[in-house]
Amino acid sequence: MQKGIGSRPTLADIEAAAARLDGAIMKTPCVVSRTLSAILGCELYLKLENLQFTASFKERGALNKLSCLSEGERRQGVCAMSAGNHAQGVAYHARRLAIPATIVMPRGTPLTKISRTREHGARVVVDGANLTEARAIAHRIADEEQLIFIHPYDDPLVIAGQGTIGLEILREIEGLDAIIVPIGGGGLISGIATAIKAIRPTVRVIGVQSKTYPSMVRTLAGDDVPCADGITIAEGIAVKSAGHLTRQIVSDHVDEILLVEENSIERAIALLLSIEKTVVEGAGAAGLAAILDYRERFSGLRVVAPLTGGNIDLSVVASVAMRELVRSNRLLRMEVPISDSPGTLAVVTGVIGELGANIVRIEHDRLSLALTPKGTVVDIVLEVEDLAHGEAVREALRSRDFDACII
């Protein structure tokens, strides 16, 4: 079994990886977002790694590692642990190369990622409360079955594969000031930083972690205590302990690491969905979240944010979209006390319709003891243009003697 930790990859290793991946991995577009640039005050480019076949950059490192296995190692088969994206990358390319693959995924991994990993032909073992426990189980299975372990980040060949993103960005964008990269275990930023600092060292390489899982920040500060289990929308970077090889590379080549709030990651997902019409998972949106939280640092700069993955459950997308409508005051909840008599509700809905608002949900509360037996409260969820539109609806109802209030 290979533990995967070895010497640091070099620029030559990353260039060799790019040659191996040529034709098998999409060279994803790096496009300027004019709308987000105007909102954020910087020239923002988005590297669309969510367009890879498995919707994640993880394919790059997985394929580079698999391509370097000997014939004997390929016959043995491989084992990996992952919350989803590394799992899919290994499973998909292992099947392409006729290599048996076993993937250990922790309990609580989004069902979309589990089902897609199975669809790519891997044997999937769902076990372990978190990535740390899943890693221990994967190592045990690899030892018992003599499989080659494919580490998700602490492997020089995996890191070199991820670093090919840096090469592509530098070839596409002149005058780049900074690149903002999500950090879980640190494989992606290690590869990108190695490439960028070797070719264009003046470009700032900035890492991003969720405040829920600041493992690399803690490690570089001398605190090796693993992060506590937490709830995060960015499970792809929910790593409790930084990698051993990656922490060295990050320490030498990454300029700074920013921490972002969960709320900012959620907002970034919603902005990318509504403005760029692209679906991005929490970890993939962390770079944009950092610009939202620290926009003054990037004012006037030419910046790239890799959208590292798009594997997110539709139920989460729906929830994020609806919550963003609430946050932006496009969905409002209104209470309207009325008399419980025929035709009264029709008057209320008629006023709302006349003002161009849309009723999303409507319910009666006839049991409130604050009302008379002949009264009821209508609880209405309205879709409006903005808060001013909602207030206009409320005032129109009040002009008809309905004591409406926005709650």
N, C-alpha and C positions, 0 to 999 in steps of 0.2 A: 504494500500500500504506500502511496506517496502522500506525505503530509502537505506538500505544495510550497512550503516556505523555503526560499533560497536566496540567491543573489538578486540585487536590484536590476530591473530591466534598464537598458540604455536606449538612446534614440535609434541606434542600429537595430535593436530588438523590435522596436515599434515599427520601423520601416519594413522589417522582415515580416512582421505580422500583417501589415497592410498588403504585402504581396500575396500572402497565403489567403487572405480574406477576399481578395479581388475576384469579383464575379459571384461570390457566395453570400456576400453581405451588401445590403443597400448602402450606397454612399448618400446618406440622407441630405435633403436640402437644408440650407441655412438661410432663412428668409427674414427680411426686416419687417417688423410689425409697426406700421405707421401710426395706427391708433394708440397702441400701448406706449409707443415712443412719445407721442404727444401728451398722454396722460402722465407719464412718469418723468418727463424732462430729460430723457437720454435717447440715444440712438440704439434701439434694442433689436438684436437679432435672435431668432429662435432656431436652434438646431433640432430638427424634428426626428429624434430617435424613436418616438412613438410610432413611426411609420415602418419600422423594421417588421419582418414577417411575424415575429412573436411579440411585437409591440414594445420592444425594449432594447437598450444598448447591450444588454448582457450577452446577446448572441456573439458579439465580437470576441470577448474573452473566452467564452466557452469553446467556440470553434477554433481559436488559435491553440488552445490547450489540447483539444481533441486531435487536431491535425498533427501535433508533434508526438503523439503516442506511437510506440513501436507496434509492429504487427502482433507481437505476443501480448502486449498490453491491451490492444483493441479486442483480442479474443477473450481476455479475462473479463472485460466489461468495466464500467465506471459507476461510481456512486457520488451523489452530491446532496447537499442540504440547502434548502432555500425556502423563502416565503413566497416564491412564485416566479420571478423573472429569470433568475439564474437557472431555476428548475426547467423552465420552458426552453431556454437557450440550449442547455445541455441535452434535454430530451429530443428536441427537434434535430439538432445537428448530429447527435449520436445515431439517430435512426437513418439520417442521410448517409452516414459513413458506416452503417451496419455494425454499430457498436452497442451491445446490450447496456441499458442504463437503469439504475435504481435511484429514485429521488426520495429523500426524507423531507417532509414538509410539516412544520409545527401545527398543532391544533389551533384553530382560529384563523388560518390562512383563508383569504377570500375564496369562496367556492369556484369562482370563475377561473382562478389560477390553478386550482387543483384539477378541475375537469379538463382544462386545456393541456396541462402537463400529461395527463393520461392519454388524451387524444393524440399527442405526439409520439405515443408508443412506449413510454417509460413505465416501469413498475413503480407505483407511488405508495409510500408508507407515510401515513398521517399520524405523527406521534411527537410528543414533546410539547411542553407548555409554551416554549419560546424557541428562538433560534439557537440559544446556547444548549438547551436540552436536545434539540433536533440534531445539532452538530455531533454531540456525544453519541447519539443513536446511530448516525450515519457512519461515524468512525468504527463503531462496533460491528455494524453490518459489513463494512469494507474489510475489516480484519477477518471476520468469520468466513466471508465468501471470496477473499482474495481479489477484491475489486480495486481499481485505481480511483482514489479520492480526488474529486475536482473541486478545489476550494473556491468559494464565490468571490474572494478578493485577495487573500494572502498568498498569491502564487505569481511569480514573475511573468509567466506566459499569459495568464489571465490579465494581469495589469497591462502588459504590452498590447494585448488585443484591445482593451478599452482605450489605450492611448492613441489608437488610430483616429479617434474622434478629434483629437487635438490637431493631428496632421491635416485633416479635411477642413477644419475651421480656418487654419492659417493659410491654406491654399485659396480659400474663398474670400476672406475678409482682409482688406488692407487697413492699416491704421487702427487695429484693435487695441483698446485700452484695458479691458478686463473680461474675464470669463468667470461665471458664477456657477459652481458645480455642487450638486447635492452630495453629502457624505453619509454613508452608512458604515461599512467596514473600512472604506477608503480606497478601494481598488480603482474606481473610475477617476477620482481626482489625482491619484498617484500616477496613472498612465498619462492623463492629459497634462499634468504639471511637468512630468518628465519631458514630454515632447515640446511643450511651449517654452519652457525655460531653456531648453537646448537650442531652439531655433530663434525665438524672439523673447529674450529674457526680460524686456521692459514691460511686457504684458503682465498685469496683475492676475494671479490665480487666487480666487476667493472661494472658500468652502462654505457650505450651508448645512446646518443641522437643526432638527426640531428641538425646542427646549425640553421636550419630553424625553429625548434620547441624545444627550450631548456627549456621547462616548469619546469622540476624538478630542473634543475640547478638554474634557477631564484628563484624558491620558497625557496630552501635551502639557497640562498644568501639573503633572506629577501624581495625579490621582488615578490609580488603576482599579478602584472599586467599580464593579459593573453597575450599570444603570439599573434602577428598579424597574419592574414591569409597569408599563403605562399604556394608556389608550391613546392611539394616534391615528390620524387619517393617512399618515405616510408610513405604512408598514414596511415599505421597501427600504427605508433607511432606519428602521427601528432595531439597531444593532446595539447590544448591551456593552460590548467591549470592542475597542478598536483593534485592527489587525497589527501583528508584530512587525511585519515588513512594511506595511503601509504607513504606520506611524513614523517610521524613519524618513520615508520619502516626503510625507506631508510636512514634517518638521523642517526639512531642508528646502522645499520648493513651493510651499503654499504660503501666500502672503498673510492671510488672516482667515478666520472662520467666524461666520455670523450665526447667531441663534435666532430662530423665528418662532412665532406663536402658531399654535394649531389653527387659530382663526384666520391668520394670514395665508396659510397653506390652502385652506378651504376657499378663501376669496380668490386666490390665484387660479384654482381649478375652475371656478365660476367665470372668471374673466377670460380665460383661454377658451372656454366653451362658448361664451356669448360673443366675444369679439373675434377670435381667430377661428371659431367653429372647429376646434380640435379637442379631442378627448384626452386628458392627461390624468394619471393617477397622482396621489398625494406626493410621493417622493419625486415624481417628475416635475411637479409644479413648485418645488422648494426654491429653485433659483429665482423665479418670478416673485415668490413670497418675500425673499430677501430684499429685492428691489423695492417692493411695496413698503417694507418696514424701515429701510435705510435709504430712501430715495435721494436724500441730500448727498450721499456719498457718490452717487452715480450720475449726478446732474451734469449734463453736457458731454458725457463720455460715450464712446462706442463700445457696447457691451454685448456679450453673447451669453444666453442662458440655454443650456441643453435641456430639452424636454425629454427626460431620460426614459419614460415609459408611459404606456397608456392602458395598462391592465387594471381596470377599476370596475367593480360591480355596477350594473345599471341601477340598482336600488340606491347605491351611494351617490351616483350621478344625479338621480332624481331628487334625492334629499338635498344635495348641495345646491342644485338649481332652485329649488323651492325656498331654501333658507336665504339664498342671495336675493330672491324677489322680496322677501320679508325685510332683509337688511337694507335694501335700497328703497324701501317704502312703496314698492309696486304691488305688494300684497298687504292689505290692511284688514284688521279685524274690527268690526263695529258692532256695538250693542244698541238696539233700538227698542225701548219700551213701547208697547202698543196695547190697545184694547183688543181683547180676544173676541172680535166680532167679524162677521162676513164682510169682505171687501177691504179691510184695513191693510192687510198684508199686500194686497194688489196695489194700493196707493204707494206704499213704501218702495216696492220693486219698480213701480212706474217712475218714481222720482229718480231712482238710481239709474234706470235705463235712459232717461232723458238727459242725464249728465254724462252719458257715455262710459260709465263704469260697468264692469262685468261681475256678476255674482258667481263666485267659485263654490261656495258652500253656504247653506242657510239652515239654521236649527231654531226650534222654539224651546224656551224654558218656562213651563207653566207651573213649576213647583217652588219657585222662589217665594219665601215668606215675606219678602220686602214688597211684594205686589198684592193687589187685591185679587180675589178669586176670579174676577172678570178681566184680569190683565195678564200679559205675557211679555217676555223679553225675547226679541229676535236677535240671534247671534249670527252675524253675516261676515263672511270672508270675501273681500272685494279685490278685484284686480283693477288697478288704476295706473295712470301715467306716472304719478309721483305723489309726494305728500300733499302738495298744494291742491292737486286734483281730488284727493281724498277728503281734504278739509272743505272743498267746495261742495262735495256730496253731503257731508255732514251739515253744512249750513243750509243747504237746500231742504234737507229733511226737517231741520229746526224751524225753517220758515213755514213749514206745514204743521207745526206744533208737535213734532216728534222729537223727544229729548235724546237725540243720537249722540254717542260719544265714541271716539276711537280709543281702543284699548291695546 
